[in-house]
Amino acid sequence: MSCESQNHIFFECAYSQGLWQLVLGLCSIKRSIGTWLQEFNWATSCLKSKSFLLCLLKLVWNAVVYFFWCERNSRLFGNSSNSVEVLLEKVKDVVLFRLSGRCPIDSNPINNRLCLE
């Protein structure tokens, strides 16, 4: 995949930017969205701790990237698409499923917005 198309799918098109901005907002992170490489570098440099919040953010990051790729394939090969809101719910469902039974979900605003709402 060329760097240009990779950047478009991951974080440069309005669709992916919209989802990522919603996710960052739910995580109470206020920052501008960059290219794929900038976002990847941000994730690999900022998500190193083993705190619950950073564990949650790693799950969210992986779910968002996965669902961007699924959406791309759905549009190319399945001739269907989902709204940003539908993908956001899918991300939240995956995060909640991955966390269920593994560790208690502390009741705080970020955890509640991502996992419990």
C-alpha positions as CSV (number, residue, x, y, z in Angstrom):
1,M,0.0,0.0,0.0
2,S,1.4,3.4,-0.9
3,C,2.1,5.9,1.8
4,E,-0.5,8.2,0.3
5,S,-3.3,5.7,0.3
6,Q,-2.3,4.5,3.8
7,N,-2.5,8.1,5.1
8,H,-5.9,8.6,3.4
9,I,-7.4,5.5,5.0
10,F,-5.9,6.1,8.4
11,F,-6.6,9.6,9.6
12,E,-6.5,11.9,6.6
13,C,-10.0,11.4,5.1
14,A,-12.9,13.1,6.8
15,Y,-14.5,9.8,7.8
16,S,-11.5,8.4,9.7
17,Q,-10.7,11.8,11.2
18,G,-14.3,12.1,12.4
19,L,-14.1,8.7,14.2
20,W,-10.7,9.3,15.6
21,Q,-11.7,12.8,16.8
22,L,-14.8,11.3,18.6
23,V,-12.6,8.6,20.2
24,L,-10.0,11.1,21.4
25,G,-12.8,13.3,22.8
26,L,-14.2,10.4,24.7
27,C,-10.7,9.8,26.1
28,S,-10.5,13.5,27.0
29,I,-7.5,14.0,24.7
30,K,-7.4,17.3,22.9
31,R,-4.9,17.3,20.0
32,S,-4.9,17.7,16.3
33,I,-4.9,14.7,14.1
34,G,-1.9,14.0,11.9
35,T,-0.9,11.6,9.2
36,W,-0.8,7.8,9.8
37,L,2.9,8.0,10.7
38,Q,2.3,10.9,13.1
39,E,-0.6,9.1,14.8
40,F,1.4,5.8,14.9
41,N,4.4,7.6,16.5
42,W,2.1,9.3,19.0
43,A,0.5,6.0,20.0
44,T,3.9,4.1,20.3
45,S,5.5,6.9,22.3
46,C,2.6,7.9,24.5
47,L,0.9,4.6,25.2
48,K,3.8,2.8,27.0
49,S,2.6,2.7,30.6
50,K,0.7,-0.2,32.0
51,S,-1.8,2.0,33.8
52,F,-5.5,1.1,33.3
53,L,-6.1,4.3,31.3
54,L,-3.2,3.5,28.9
55,C,-4.3,-0.1,28.6
56,L,-7.7,1.2,27.6
57,L,-6.2,3.6,25.1
58,K,-4.2,0.8,23.5
59,L,-7.3,-1.3,23.1
60,V,-9.1,1.7,21.6
61,W,-6.2,2.4,19.2
62,N,-6.1,-1.1,18.0
63,A,-9.9,-1.3,17.6
64,V,-10.0,2.0,15.6
65,V,-7.2,0.9,13.2
66,Y,-8.9,-2.5,12.8
67,F,-12.3,-1.0,12.0
68,F,-10.8,1.5,9.6
69,W,-9.4,-1.4,7.7
70,C,-12.7,-3.4,7.8
71,E,-14.6,-0.3,6.6
72,R,-12.2,0.1,3.7
73,N,-12.7,-3.5,2.7
74,S,-16.4,-3.3,3.1
75,R,-16.5,-0.2,0.8
76,L,-14.2,-1.8,-1.8
77,F,-15.5,-5.3,-1.9
78,G,-18.9,-5.4,-0.2
79,N,-20.3,-2.2,-1.6
80,S,-21.6,-1.1,1.8
81,S,-20.5,1.4,4.4
82,N,-21.2,2.3,8.0
83,S,-21.6,5.7,9.6
84,V,-19.0,7.0,11.9
85,E,-21.4,6.5,14.8
86,V,-21.8,2.8,13.9
87,L,-18.1,2.4,13.9
88,L,-17.8,4.2,17.2
89,E,-20.3,1.7,18.7
90,K,-18.3,-1.2,17.3
91,V,-15.1,0.2,18.9
92,K,-16.8,0.6,22.2
93,D,-18.3,-2.9,22.0
94,V,-14.9,-4.5,21.3
95,V,-13.2,-2.5,24.1
96,L,-15.9,-3.5,26.6
97,F,-15.7,-7.2,25.5
98,R,-11.9,-7.2,25.8
99,L,-12.1,-5.7,29.2
100,S,-14.9,-7.9,30.6
101,G,-13.6,-10.3,33.2
102,R,-10.1,-9.0,33.0
103,C,-10.0,-6.1,35.3
104,P,-12.6,-4.0,37.1
105,I,-13.8,-0.9,35.2
106,D,-13.1,2.0,37.6
107,S,-16.0,4.4,37.6
108,N,-14.5,7.6,36.2
109,P,-15.7,9.8,33.3
110,I,-13.3,8.5,30.7
111,N,-14.0,4.8,31.4
112,N,-17.7,5.5,31.6
113,R,-17.8,7.2,28.2
114,L,-15.7,4.5,26.5
115,C,-17.0,1.4,28.2
116,L,-20.2,1.8,30.1
117,E,-22.4,4.2,28.0
